[in-house]
């Protein structure tokens, strides 16, 4: 696992750096495509509504003078709309088939689309993202092989490996649930992490400091990376929840909103999924905290040293514990729960960037000291 005497494979290290840069560019292309899909939501909505009408044999008609609205991910109509996003009012639609609700949403709370879900630009974005993942995976593995160790021994490696895990988790979820609607936010986080790593914290391949040459690095950091990837995904969903919640309130006031939000589940559905994933991430973060304490005792003779990194790891644990407690027992739902989830992720970002870089301590491994 760790071989501090093995020479660094410089050629493989160069390939790793090259493929890391190419992967970052491919991720940027996927981000642009997801953004284009978001910007062209009106055309997508028309296709989905046509698919839904064809499936149910329902002909949608409405007098030209009627004011129609846009339903937003589980909400009611949101005021006057153009032909791109118009949806006939329930009273103007024929009875059609028994059991068919004229106000059916395009996507339900389980993130399943009621229509065919054909979104060619989003599909291309997913394919490009998968190509970027393959290039990224090669770069991370090559770096580990070049140094004869696990590739997460400094901040550069932690961020690039973390970006890979976030992409992996997102692609795996896509196999079960249609999360294309959050693709812009997830790829945005990944691109930001890759840019920060390659431009802000470039670190040559080298051997680890003695305190890091332990199996606890594999156990402690790998679980932390996985937990952070789940928190990144829930933060993206929480941002969408806030947008959707605002859209639903505008709907109640009879105002228009973004057409894209019709392709997004209701705010309540997003909140439910965020809560489930945050619960899983919290268990992993708890294990990270415990494993870190055990590692600290083995390395420094104390389970807790009040090091800045330890304190902020505990702060993150407290924030997510408060989120889960407030959400489950105090009725903290809606925007308050979403903001608490976002604050938790911002604490993670602060912990792995500002704390690692500007707060000296026992965990000062942002770079790779000699």
Beta strands, then each sheet from edge to edge (+ up, - down):
end
